[in-house]
Amino acid sequence: MEITVDNIKCGGCAGSITKKLTAAFDTNKINIDIEQGIVTIDLDASKKEQLVKVLLDLGYPETDSIHGFDSAKAKAKSFVSCAIGKMDK
């Protein structure tokens, strides 16, 4: 499954996403395209809603899914996730 999300800026972001998705879905078949903001994961399509929620909770909402204040909150969360990802390296 492939999903395009906002706020992926660097390897720290990708690291946090990969770690969380690996734990949440018990798979290590995850690829993050930082430049395009694309998360690819080996996951059944029936789990898309769960995937979208996990990513949003990390601060990486599906592109064009939230706006205004919710978008600002997601961006703030993504900075924290990014920092954690950088420290985990």
C-alpha positions as CSV (number, residue, x, y, z in Angstrom):
1,M,0.0,0.0,0.0
2,E,1.2,3.5,-0.8
3,I,0.1,6.7,0.9
4,T,1.3,10.3,0.4
5,V,1.6,12.3,3.6
6,D,2.7,15.8,4.7
7,N,5.6,17.0,6.9
8,I,8.3,14.4,6.0
9,K,11.4,16.5,5.9
10,C,14.4,14.2,6.7
11,G,15.8,10.9,7.7
12,G,14.8,11.5,11.3
13,C,11.1,11.7,10.2
14,A,11.5,8.6,8.1
15,G,13.1,6.8,11.1
16,S,10.3,7.6,13.4
17,I,7.7,6.6,10.9
18,T,9.5,3.3,10.1
19,K,9.9,2.4,13.8
20,K,6.2,3.2,14.6
21,L,4.8,1.3,11.6
22,T,7.1,-1.7,12.2
23,A,5.7,-2.0,15.7
24,A,2.1,-1.2,14.8
25,F,1.8,-3.6,11.9
26,D,4.5,-6.2,12.6
27,T,6.2,-5.7,9.2
28,N,9.6,-4.5,8.2
29,K,8.6,-4.0,4.5
30,I,8.4,-0.2,4.7
31,N,9.9,2.3,2.4
32,I,9.8,6.1,2.9
33,D,10.4,8.5,-0.1
34,I,11.4,11.6,1.8
35,E,11.3,14.0,-1.2
36,Q,7.9,12.9,-2.4
37,G,6.4,12.2,1.0
38,I,5.4,8.7,0.1
39,V,5.1,5.9,2.6
40,T,5.0,2.4,1.1
41,I,4.2,-0.5,3.4
42,D,3.4,-4.2,2.8
43,L,-0.1,-4.0,4.3
44,D,-3.6,-5.2,3.4
45,A,-5.8,-2.4,2.0
46,S,-8.4,-3.1,4.7
47,K,-5.9,-1.6,7.2
48,K,-5.6,1.8,5.4
49,E,-7.8,3.6,8.0
50,Q,-5.6,2.3,10.8
51,L,-2.4,3.3,8.9
52,V,-3.8,6.8,8.3
53,K,-4.5,7.2,12.0
54,V,-1.0,6.0,13.1
55,L,0.6,8.4,10.7
56,L,-1.6,11.3,11.8
57,D,-0.8,10.6,15.4
58,L,2.9,10.9,14.6
59,G,2.2,14.3,12.8
60,Y,2.2,13.0,9.2
61,P,-1.4,13.3,7.9
62,E,-2.4,12.0,4.5
63,T,-2.0,14.8,2.0
64,D,-5.0,17.2,1.8
65,S,-6.8,15.3,4.6
66,I,-6.6,18.1,7.3
67,H,-6.4,21.9,7.2
68,G,-6.1,25.0,9.4
69,F,-5.5,24.4,13.1
70,D,-5.4,20.6,12.7
71,S,-2.7,21.0,10.1
72,A,-0.7,23.2,12.4
73,K,-1.0,20.7,15.2
74,A,0.2,17.9,12.9
75,K,3.2,19.9,11.9
76,A,4.1,20.5,15.5
77,K,3.8,16.7,16.2
78,S,6.0,16.0,13.2
79,F,8.8,18.1,14.6
80,V,8.8,16.1,17.8
81,S,8.7,12.8,15.8
82,C,11.5,14.0,13.7
83,A,13.7,14.9,16.7
84,I,13.0,11.5,18.3
85,G,14.0,9.9,15.0
86,K,17.2,11.8,14.9
87,M,18.1,10.9,18.5
88,D,17.4,7.2,17.8
89,K,20.1,7.0,15.2
